[in-house]
């Protein structure tokens, strides 16, 4: 019988960590690995994207409180009944549940933790990390999504048996704009943007750390210099009211469009001349940036997380220090040149296709799992 792999994730809500798990389960070889999924909370936005027919089992643990003993029991029963050889926990909360499910069970699967976070946003998160650090250090393998993240947490005392960097990957065939030029122009006009306008996009949930106001300030500065700049904010979230007030304060009404949540962001990214991410913190290795680059858009990104590993400054876009609106404005001004942004956009798309595909991510992940399984067999034979 093929080895059993159990992925544990907090939920199936729309987020980078959750999307990575769904992508891996949809692409790992079920002929070589018996794939199982457990998600702690019944948020199932991504469930329709999961190819459940490839999985041996899918379990919602229905967690109703922070430590839910019934959910721990469900996990423990699945691990025992399915003969799980490796559990893969994504981020701290699922790692805690994986640890609790194994405690006292007698099961000894290899333990993998996939960690997507670099900076902790609150005092509560920093306090919780004192516990999670211990759990991470008990992992047989800790997987990071970029090198800068690994360096950061090594410096914070996280030193498990082994660690590895596996970059996020995307489906570059899906994130390719094959629409005829006339269709693209028509869609762009439907957004209130003409050929002469300079449309700058940002695709992100509306949270404080995403710093949408920095982009709005840069757009205001561009317009004061006579650049016909407009903004397209793709997404929604708790900061929407604050963003709308900033738009009004800067006199950008009619020049900034908020799309709300979109199931398919490709036409909106495709309508933009340049894409940005201006976060002050949190980003590790941005899927939104990969998707935009794959669609042939040069990126202007704040230097957080793995931004400098994702793109080369001046070749695929530009990297600037967080909150440096002068630099953000300067780089956006440089990309008003159509020839330059076409050249950088083409290079960005090639960069993703060469280095950050689903296949590259999945192959690397499978190699790590097979290495752990080989070590497990060697230990059992000793």
N, C-alpha and C positions, 0 to 999 in steps of 0.2 A: 504494500500500500504506500502511496506517495506521502510525503511529509505533510503534516497539518500546520497551517499558518493562520493565526487569529489576529486580525487587526481590531484594535479598540480605539474608538474616537469619541469625543464628547457628544457630538450630534452630527446630523447631516444638513446643517444650515449652510448657507452660501458663505464660504470663507476659504482662504488660501490653503489652510491645513486640511480642511475637509475635502476640498476639491482634489488635493493631491492623493488622498486615500482612495477616493472614487476612481481617479485615473489609474492608479496602480492596480486596483482590483479588476479594472476593465481590461488591463493589458498584460498582467503577469500570466504565465502559462498554467492554466488549470490542469493540464495533463501531467505536469511535473510537481505541482504544489496543490494540495487541497486547501482552497481559500475559504476563510470564514470572516464574517464581520459582526462586531458588536458595537452598537452606539448607545451611549448612556441615556441621553434625553430624546424625547420624541419630537424633535424638530427635523422634518423629513423633506426639506426643500429640494435637496439633491437626490432623493431616492429615485425619481424617474430617470435620472441619468445613469444609475447603477445597473449594470447588466447582471441581475440577480441569478440568471440561469447558469452563470459561470461559477457560482459560489456553492459550497457544500451546505452552508447555513448562514442565515442572517438573523440577528437577534437585537431587538430593542430592549434595553434593560429597564426602561421606564423609571429612571431615577427621579425621586420626588423630594429629596432633601440632600444636603451636601454629602453625608455618609449614609447611604441607604442599604441596610443589611440585606433586604430582599434582592436588590440589584446585584450585590456582591455574590449572593448565593446563586443567582441565575448564571453569572459569569463562571463561577466555580464549576457548576454542573456542565456547562458547555465545554469547558476545558477538559474535564474528565471524560465525558461521553464521546467527544470528537477525537480524542487522542492527540491533543495539540502539542507540537514539537517546538514552535516558536510563537511568542506573542509579541506583537508590534503595537506599542502604545504611542499615540500622537499627542504630544504636549502634556503638561504636568497633571491635570485632573484625571485623564484616562490612565496615566502611569500609576497614580495612587490606587485606582480601582483594580488595575492589573496586579499590583502588589498585594492588595487585600484579598483578592480572589485566590492567589497562590498560597497565602499564609495558612498553614495547617492543612493544606489539601493533599500533600504528598506528591503532587505533580512537580516536575522539574524541567519545564520547557526553558529554552533560551529566551532571554528578555532583551528586546530592542526598544529603545525610546527614540522617537523622532521629535526634535525640538525646533520650533519655528520662531521663537522669540529672542530678541536681543536685549531691549531695554524694558524694564518693569515700570509701569505707569503710576503705581500708587504705593503707599506705605504698606497696605495690606498685602499686595503682591510680593513686595520685598520680604515681608515677614514669612509668608507662605513658602518662599524660596528656600528658607532654612531647612524646611522639611523636604522639599522636592530635591534639593541638592543631594541629600542622603540617598533618596530613591534612584536618582540618576546615576550616582556613583556605584550602585548595585547592578546596573545594567551590564549585560554582556557586550552590548554595542550601543553607542549613542550616535545618532545621525543628525548632523546639522545641514542647513540648506545653503550656507556660504562659508567661506574661509574666515571672514572677519567675525562672524558669529562664533565660530569655534575658538578663535583666539581670545575673544572677549570672555567666554565662559571658562576657558582654561585658566584665565587670570583670576577668575572668581572661585577657583577651587573645585571645579567639576572635572574629575579625572577618573572616568570609568575604566574598565578593563581595556576597551578599545573605543575609538571614535572615528567617524568618517564624514566627509562632506559629499552630499549628493545634491546637485543643483536641481531646482525645479525644471520640469520640461513641459512643453505644450504641444498640441496637435497643430503643426504648422500648415498642414493641408487645410484644416478648418479655418485657421487664421490667415487666409489668403483672399484678397479681394479680386474676384473674377468678374465683377459686374462691368458691363460696357460703360465707357466714359459718359455717354449721354445719361445713363441711369444714375451714375454717381453725381453728376451735375444737378439733375432734377432733385435728388434727395437733399443735396446741400442747399439748394434754393428753398426747399420745404422747411429748412431750419432758419430761414431768414438771412441767409448768407450768400452773397454774390461772389463771382470769380475774383473781384478786386479785393475782397475782404481777406484778412489774415486771421484764420480761425485756429485758436489755441485750445486744446482739449485737456481735460483731467478726468480720469475714470477711477472713482474711489468712493467708498462709503463716506458720508458726511459726519466725521468725528473731529474733535478738537485737534488731535495730533496730526491730522492730514493737512491742516494749515491752508485751507482754500483761500483765506483772506490774503495770503502772500501773493498768490497768482492774480487775484483781483487787483491788488495794488500795482503789480507789474503791468497789467493790462491798462490801467489808468495812466501810468507813466508813458506807455507806448502811444496811447491816443493823444496825450499832451504833446508828443513829438510829431504828430501828424500821421502816425501809422494807423490804418483802418483796422485795428485789432478788435476781435470779438472772442468771447469765451464760451466754451461748451462744457458744462459740468455734468458728467454722466454718472448718475447715482442719486442717492437720497440718504437720509439719516437724521439723527437728533440735532445736528447743527444747521439744518436747513434754514430755520428762522434767522439765525445769526448771519448766515451767508447772504440771505435776501436783504437784510438790513445793511450789510456792507456794500452790496451792489447799489442800493439806493444812496448811501452816504457818498459813494465815489462817483455818482452820476452815471452809472453804467446801465441803467435801465434801457432795454432795447438793444444792448450790446452783449448781454450775457444770457444764455439759455440754460435752464436747469431741466434735464430730461426726466428726472425720476428714475426709479429702478427699471432696467431693461433686461429682458431675458437674453436678447441677442445684441451685444454692444458693437458688433462689427460694422454695421452701416454708419454708426455715429463716429467711431474712431476713423473710419475711412473718409468721412467728410472733413476731417481736420487736416490742417497743414502741418501741425506739430503737436506732439503729446507731452504732457508734463506729469511729474509727481513731485510735490513740494513738501513732503512730510517733514516734521521736526524730529520724529522718532518712530519706533515700532517696525517699520519695514525691514524684512530680512532679505528676501529675494523675491521681488515683486512679480507676480503673475500678470498683473495689469501692464507692467512695462514690457514683458515678453510678448504679450498679445499685440500691443501697439507696435513694437518693433517688427514682429512677424508680418504685420499689415503694411510695412514699409514706411513707418513714421519715425523720424528722428526724435529722440527723447531728450528732454531737459529735466534732470533729476537732482534732488538734494542728495548729498553724500551721506546717506544713512544705510545701515545694513550692508548688503552686497552690491550697492550701486556701481562701485568702481570695478567689480568683478563682472558685472553684467555688460557694461559698455566701456569702450575706450574713449576718453574725453577727446573731442574733436574729430573722431572717426565715425561714431554711431550716434552722436549727440553730444550733450555737455553735462558735466557734473558740477554742482556748486554747493557751497556750505549751507546747511539749513538756516533759514531765516535771513539769508543774504539777498534781499530783494534787489539791490543794485546789480549783483551778478546775474540773478534770474532775468532781470530786464535786459541786461547786456546780451545774454545768450539768445534770448528770444529775438532781439533786434538783429543779431547775426543771421538768424534763420529766416528773416524776411526775404532773403535772396533765394529765389526759386531754384536756381541751379544747385546751390549748396544744399538745400534741404532735400532735393531729389537725390543727390549723391549720398548724403548721410543716411537717408531713409533706405536706399537700396543696400548700403553696407550693413545697416541694422538688421534688415530682413535676412541677409546672408549669415550674419553672426548667430542669429537664433537657429537657423537651419543647420549650421555646423556644430553647435555646442549645446543647445538647450531644447532638444526634442523629447517627446514622450518616450521614444525608443531608448535614447541615451539614459534617461532617468530610470526607466524600468530595467534595462540591462544591468545598470550599476546596482540597483536595489536587489535584483535577483542574485547577482554575484555575492553580495553581502550575506543574504539569507543562506545560500548554498555553502558559504564558508562557515557559518555558524552550525549548520546541520552536519557538516563534515567533522567539525570539532566535537559535536555532541556524539556522533557515532564513534569517534576515536576514544572519547572518555568512557563510553559504555563498554567498549571492547577491552579496555585496559584492566 
